[in-house]
Every structure is written in structure tokens, then in C-alpha cells.
């Protein structure tokens, strides 16, 4: 579903474990007499019963939230110019597949995109090396991405 412009809004929900009440979850599942509840049942039936109780407790104790947009998972070196370059590469690839662009045009765009990516990565690493003494947290975050 599009909202406003061309930005899509995700309707996918996921568990928000940061706001979960694990004490209540433990209390709800611990209050069940499992030996008596599972007595005389087969493996499949026991699993179904446990799963039903667990999902019900999870629904009560762990709230849901919307999933993050794709832009939040973008690499730090992906600035607007580099994103535009990559989008153009994908568009030219589709045009080449349909016969609307030549192989040489596509190859030139791929080279330009690779060069832009290489330069952006080098620029990020240079800034990181220069600022490592002043901004240690950001340096650690960039290394782990």
C-alpha cells in the first residue's frame, strides 16, 4: 500500500522483545501443572498443548510492533548519490534485458556504479580512521556492519 508519495508502509508485525514482560510470561507458564496436563497424551498432542499455552502467554506478555523500513538497514556508505547510481544500474539492466539498451551502455553504468561504491567505501574508511580517537562508539558500529 502506498502512502503519501512512493513510500510503502510495512504492515508486517513482529515481536517487540524490548518491551516484553518476561516475568509475567514465566509466571503464566510456570503456573501450569505440566505433569498433570501432559499425562497420558502422545508426543504430538503434548506439543500441540504446550504450543497453544505458549502462544497464548506470548500474546499477553510480548507486544507487537511494525517492522523497520528497509532504509534503516542501509549501509553507512550508501549516500543519496550512490543509491541513485545503483538504481540507475538496475534500470539499465532491465532495459538491456528487454533490448532497449546496448551491452556497452550497461557495462559503462556497471563500471560507474562500482567506482562510486569503491570511492564511497574508501571515503568512509578514511573518515573512520581520522575520527577513531574522538568517536570510538561510531568506529565500533561501522566495523561491525
MARNU-65319 format. One record per atom (N, C-alpha, C, O): x, y, z. Coordinates in steps of 0.05 Angstrom, whole numbers, padded with zeros to 5 digits, always signed. Example, Ala and Ser with C-alpha at 12.3 -4.5 7.8 and 13.67 -1.06 7.14 Angstrom:
BEGIN
+00264-00114+00156
+00246-00090+00156
+00264-00066+00156
+00285-00066+00169
+00257-00045+00142
+00273-00021+00143
+00258+00001+00157
+00268+00023+00161
// end
This chain:
BEGIN
+00017-00024+00000
+00000+00000+00000
+00018+00025+00000
+00036+00027+00016
+00012+00043-00018
+00028+00068-00020
+00015+00089-00003
-00009+00092-00002
+00031+00105+00009
+00021+00126+00027
+00037+00152+00021
+00061+00152+00022
+00023+00173+00015
+00036+00199+00011
+00048+00199-00017
+00035+00208-00036
+00073+00191-00020
+00086+00191-00046
+00090+00163-00056
+00070+00148-00060
+00115+00155-00060
+00120+00129-00069
+00131+00111-00047
+00142+00090-00052
+00129+00120-00022
+00140+00105+00001
+00119+00085+00010
+00097+00091+00017
+00128+00060+00011
+00110+00038+00020
+00111+00035+00050
+00132+00038+00063
+00088+00030+00063
+00087+00026+00091
+00084-00004+00096
+00066-00017+00085
+00101-00014+00114
+00100-00043+00120
+00078-00048+00140
+00075-00034+00160
+00062-00068+00135
+00041-00077+00153
+00050-00102+00168
+00033-00113+00183
+00074-00111+00165
+00084-00135+00178
+00090-00129+00207
+00103-00110+00213
+00080-00146+00225
+00084-00142+00253
+00105-00163+00263
+00107-00185+00253
+00120-00154+00283
+00140-00172+00295
+00139-00168+00325
+00128-00148+00335
+00150-00187+00340
+00150-00185+00369
+00169-00163+00378
+00192-00160+00368
+00161-00146+00397
+00177-00125+00409
+00189-00136+00435
+00177-00131+00456
+00211-00149+00433
+00223-00162+00456
+00234-00142+00477
+00239-00150+00500
+00239-00118+00468
+00249-00098+00487
+00228-00090+00508
+00235-00083+00530
+00203-00091+00500
+00181-00083+00518
+00167-00107+00530
+00146-00104+00542
+00178-00131+00526
+00166-00156+00536
+00167-00157+00566
+00185-00148+00579
+00146-00170+00578
+00145-00175+00606
+00151-00204+00611
+00133-00221+00612
+00177-00211+00613
+00185-00239+00615
+00178-00251+00642
+00174-00275+00645
+00176-00234+00662
+00168-00244+00689
+00140-00255+00688
+00134-00276+00699
+00122-00240+00675
+00094-00249+00672
+00093-00274+00655
+00077-00292+00661
+00109-00275+00634
+00109-00299+00617
+00118-00324+00633
+00106-00345+00631
+00139-00320+00649
+00149-00342+00666
+00128-00351+00686
+00124-00374+00691
+00114-00331+00697
+00093-00336+00717
+00070-00351+00704
+00059-00370+00716
+00061-00343+00680
+00039-00357+00667
+00045-00385+00660
+00029-00404+00664
+00069-00390+00649
+00077-00417+00641
+00084-00434+00665
+00081-00458+00664
+00095-00421+00686
+00102-00436+00710
+00078-00444+00726
+00080-00463+00742
+00056-00430+00723
+00032-00436+00739
+00017-00461+00729
-00002-00469+00741
+00025-00471+00706
+00011-00495+00695
+00024-00520+00706
+00049-00522+00706
+00008-00539+00715
+00018-00565+00725
+00023-00583+00700
+00005-00597+00692
+00047-00581+00689
+00053-00595+00664
+00051-00625+00666
+00042-00638+00647
+00059-00636+00689
+00058-00665+00692
+00029-00675+00690
+00024-00696+00677
+00011-00661+00702
-00017-00669+00701
-00029-00663+00674
-00045-00679+00663
-00022-00640+00662
-00033-00632+00636
-00025-00650+00614
-00040-00655+00595
+00000-00661+00615
+00011-00677+00593
+00008-00707+00598
+00015-00723+00581
-00002-00714+00621
-00004-00743+00628
-00022-00758+00609
-00045-00749+00604
-00013-00781+00599
-00029-00798+00583
-00033-00788+00554
-00051-00798+00540
-00018-00770+00545
-00021-00759+00518
+00003-00767+00501
+00025-00773+00512
+00000-00768+00475
+00022-00774+00457
+00039-00749+00453
+00033-00727+00462
+00062-00754+00439
+00081-00732+00435
+00069-00709+00420
+00072-00686+00427
+00055-00715+00398
+00043-00694+00381
+00022-00678+00397
+00021-00654+00394
+00006-00692+00412
-00015-00678+00428
-00002-00661+00450
-00012-00639+00455
+00019-00671+00463
+00034-00655+00483
+00045-00630+00471
+00043-00608+00482
+00057-00633+00447
+00069-00610+00434
+00048-00589+00427
+00052-00565+00431
+00025-00598+00416
+00003-00580+00409
-00007-00565+00434
-00013-00541+00432
-00010-00579+00456
-00019-00567+00481
+00001-00546+00491
-00007-00524+00498
+00027-00553+00491
+00047-00535+00500
+00048-00510+00482
+00049-00487+00492
+00047-00515+00456
+00048-00493+00437
+00024-00474+00440
+00028-00450+00439
+00001-00485+00445
-00023-00469+00449
-00020-00451+00474
-00026-00427+00473
-00011-00463+00496
-00007-00447+00521
+00015-00426+00517
+00012-00403+00526
+00037-00434+00504
+00059-00415+00500
+00051-00391+00482
+00056-00368+00489
+00037-00397+00460
+00029-00375+00442
+00009-00356+00456
+00009-00332+00452
-00009-00368+00473
-00028-00351+00487
-00014-00333+00507
-00020-00310+00510
+00006-00344+00522
+00022-00329+00541
+00038-00307+00527
+00041-00285+00536
+00049-00315+00504
+00065-00296+00488
+00048-00272+00479
+00057-00249+00479
+00024-00278+00471
+00005-00257+00462
+00000-00237+00484
-00003-00213+00479
-00002-00247+00509
-00007-00229+00532
+00017-00213+00541
+00015-00190+00549
+00041-00226+00539
+00065-00214+00551
+00084-00200+00533
+00100-00183+00542
+00083-00205+00507
+00101-00192+00488
+00086-00176+00468
+00071-00188+00451
+00088-00150+00468
+00073-00133+00449
+00085-00136+00421
+00107-00144+00417
+00069-00128+00401
+00077-00128+00373
+00084-00100+00365
+00075-00080+00376
+00102-00098+00344
+00108-00072+00332
+00112-00076+00302
+00116-00099+00293
+00111-00054+00287
+00115-00056+00259
+00145-00060+00253
+00162-00049+00267
+00150-00075+00232
+00178-00080+00224
+00190-00054+00214
+00176-00036+00204
+00217-00052+00216
+00231-00028+00207
+00230-00026+00177
+00228-00047+00163
+00231-00002+00167
+00232+00002+00138
+00259-00007+00128
+00278-00009+00143
+00261-00012+00103
+00286-00021+00091
+00308-00001+00093
+00332-00008+00096
+00302+00025+00093
+00322+00046+00095
+00338+00045+00121
+00361+00055+00121
+00327+00034+00142
+00340+00033+00167
+00363+00013+00167
+00381+00014+00184
+00363-00006+00148
+00384-00027+00147
+00405-00020+00126
+00421-00037+00119
+00405+00004+00116
+00423+00012+00095
+00451+00015+00106
+00455+00024+00129
+00471+00009+00090
+00499+00012+00098
+00505+00042+00101
+00493+00059+00089
+00525+00048+00118
+00531+00075+00124
+00543+00090+00100
+00540+00115+00098
+00555+00076+00082
+00568+00089+00059
+00548+00095+00036
+00555+00107+00017
+00523+00085+00039
+00503+00089+00018
+00490+00117+00020
+00469+00120+00033
+00503+00136+00008
+00491+00163+00007
+00471+00165-00016
+00468+00146-00031
+00459+00188-00019
+00438+00191-00040
+00449+00187-00068
+00436+00175-00085
+00474+00197-00073
+00485+00194-00100
+00491+00165-00107
+00485+00156-00129
+00501+00150-00087
+00507+00122-00092
+00482+00106-00096
+00481+00088-00112
+00461+00112-00080
+00435+00099-00084
+00424+00104-00112
+00414+00086-00125
+00426+00129-00121
+00416+00136-00147
+00431+00121-00169
+00420+00112-00189
+00458+00119-00165
+00474+00104-00184
+00466+00074-00185
+00464+00063-00207
+00461+00062-00162
+00453+00034-00162
+00425+00030-00174
+00420+00010-00188
+00407+00049-00169
+00380+00047-00181
+00382+00049-00211
+00369+00035-00226
+00399+00067-00221
+00403+00071-00250
+00415+00045-00262
+00407+00037-00284
+00433+00032-00248
+00444+00007-00258
+00423-00014-00261
+00422-00028-00281
+00405-00016-00241
+00383-00036-00242
+00364-00030-00265
+00355-00048-00279
+00359-00004-00270
+00341+00004-00291
+00353-00002-00319
+00339-00013-00336
+00379+00004-00322
+00392-00002-00347
+00394-00032-00352
+00392-00041-00375
+00397-00047-00330
+00398-00076-00333
+00372-00087-00345
+00371-00103-00363
+00349-00076-00334
+00323-00084-00344
+00320-00076-00373
+00309-00091-00389
+00329-00052-00380
+00327-00043-00408
+00344-00060-00426
+00336-00066-00448
+00368-00068-00417
+00385-00085-00433
+00372-00112-00437
+00374-00123-00459
+00360-00124-00416
+00346-00149-00419
+00323-00148-00440
+00318-00167-00454
+00310-00125-00441
+00288-00121-00460
+00297-00112-00487
+00281-00110-00506
+00323-00108-00490
+00334-00100-00516
+00332-00070-00522
+00336-00061-00544
+00327-00054-00501
+00325-00025-00504
+00351-00010-00500
+00353+00014-00505
+00372-00025-00490
+00398-00013-00485
+00419-00033-00495
+00414-00057-00495
+00442-00022-00502
+00464-00040-00512
+00480-00050-00488
+00479-00040-00466
+00495-00071-00494
+00513-00083-00473
+00534-00063-00464
+00540-00062-00441
+00544-00047-00483
+00565-00027-00476
+00554-00006-00456
+00567+00002-00438
+00529+00003-00461
+00516+00022-00443
+00514+00010-00415
+00520+00023-00395
+00504-00014-00414
+00501-00028-00388
+00528-00031-00374
+00530-00026-00350
+00548-00040-00389
+00574-00044-00378
+00586-00018-00367
+00598-00018-00345
+00582+00004-00381
+00592+00030-00372
+00579+00039-00346
+00592+00049-00328
+00553+00034-00344
+00538+00041-00319
+00547+00023-00296
+00550+00033-00274
+00552-00003-00301
+00562-00020-00280
+00589-00011-00270
+00594-00010-00246
+00607-00003-00289
+00633+00007-00281
+00631+00032-00264
+00645+00035-00244
+00613+00050-00272
+00610+00075-00257
+00599+00069-00229
+00607+00082-00210
+00581+00050-00227
+00570+00043-00201
+00591+00031-00183
+00593+00037-00159
+00608+00013-00194
+00629+00001-00179
+00649+00022-00169
+00658+00022-00146
+00656+00041-00187
+00674+00062-00180
+00663+00079-00157
+00677+00086-00138
+00637+00086-00160
+00624+00103-00139
+00624+00088-00112
+00628+00100-00091
+00618+00062-00113
+00618+00046-00088
+00645+00044-00076
+00648+00048-00052
+00665+00040-00092
+00693+00038-00083
+00702+00065-00070
+00714+00065-00049
+00695+00087-00083
+00702+00113-00072
+00687+00119-00046
+00699+00131-00028
+00662+00112-00045
+00646+00117-00020
+00657+00100+00003
+00659+00110+00025
+00665+00076-00003
+00676+00059+00018
+00703+00070+00028
+00708+00071+00052
+00720+00078+00009
+00746+00090+00017
+00742+00115+00033
+00757+00120+00052
+00723+00132+00025
+00717+00157+00039
+00708+00151+00068
+00716+00164+00087
+00690+00131+00071
+00680+00124+00097
+00703+00114+00115
+00705+00121+00138
+00720+00097+00104
+00742+00086+00119
+00762+00107+00127
+00774+00106+00149
+00767+00127+00109
+00785+00149+00115
+00773+00166+00138
+00788+00173+00157
+00748+00172+00137
+00735+00187+00159
+00736+00172+00185
+00740+00183+00206
+00732+00146+00183
+00732+00129+00207
+00760+00128+00220
+00762+00131+00244
+00780+00125+00203
+00808+00125+00214
+00815+00152+00226
+00830+00153+00246
+00806+00173+00214
+00813+00200+00224
+00798+00206+00250
+00810+00219+00268
+00774+00196+00254
+00758+00203+00277
+00758+00182+00299
+00742+00184+00318
+00774+00161+00296
+00772+00138+00314
+00779+00146+00343
+00767+00135+00362
+00797+00165+00347
+00804+00173+00375
+00781+00189+00388
+00777+00187+00412
+00767+00205+00372
+00746+00222+00383
+00719+00208+00385
+00703+00215+00403
+00714+00189+00368
+00687+00177+00367
+00690+00147+00365
+00686+00135+00344
+00696+00134+00388
+00702+00105+00389
+00677+00089+00384
+00678+00067+00372
+00654+00098+00394
+00629+00082+00391
+00621+00080+00361
+00615+00058+00352
+00623+00102+00347
+00616+00101+00318
+00635+00083+00303
+00627+00069+00285
+00661+00084+00310
+00681+00067+00297
+00674+00038+00302
+00676+00022+00283
+00666+00031+00326
+00659+00003+00331
+00634-00005+00315
+00633-00028+00305
+00614+00013+00314
+00590+00006+00299
+00596+00002+00269
+00585-00016+00257
+00613+00019+00258
+00619+00017+00229
+00635-00009+00223
+00631-00021+00202
+00652-00017+00242
+00668-00041+00237
+00650-00066+00236
+00655-00084+00221
+00629-00066+00253
+00611-00090+00255
+00590-00090+00234
+00575-00109+00232
+00587-00070+00217
+00567-00070+00196
+00575-00085+00172
+00560-00088+00152
// end
